[in-house]
Amino acid sequence: MALNDPSDSASEDRVNQVIAAYLKSVEQGNALDRQELLAQHPDLADELAAFFADRDRFEQAAAPLRDAAGA
């Protein structure tokens, strides 16, 4: 693919939109089902799965800090 390929940008925009919707739902206390999101967006599944894995690692790392802060 060429540099600055418009299809890359469109795909990145879609990934960002799906992630933003997921994070908004989490913030509102209504987390969307991850497997359902992956099934709904099979062309973005690798990127979304990577995001979820990173988020889980971050949450694990942050848990002791939250516990220490009493949150």
Summary of the structure (lengths in Angstrom):
residues: 71
radius of gyration: 15.0
end to end distance: 46.3
largest distance: 49.8
contacts: 145
relative contact order: 0.10
helix: 80%
strand: 0%
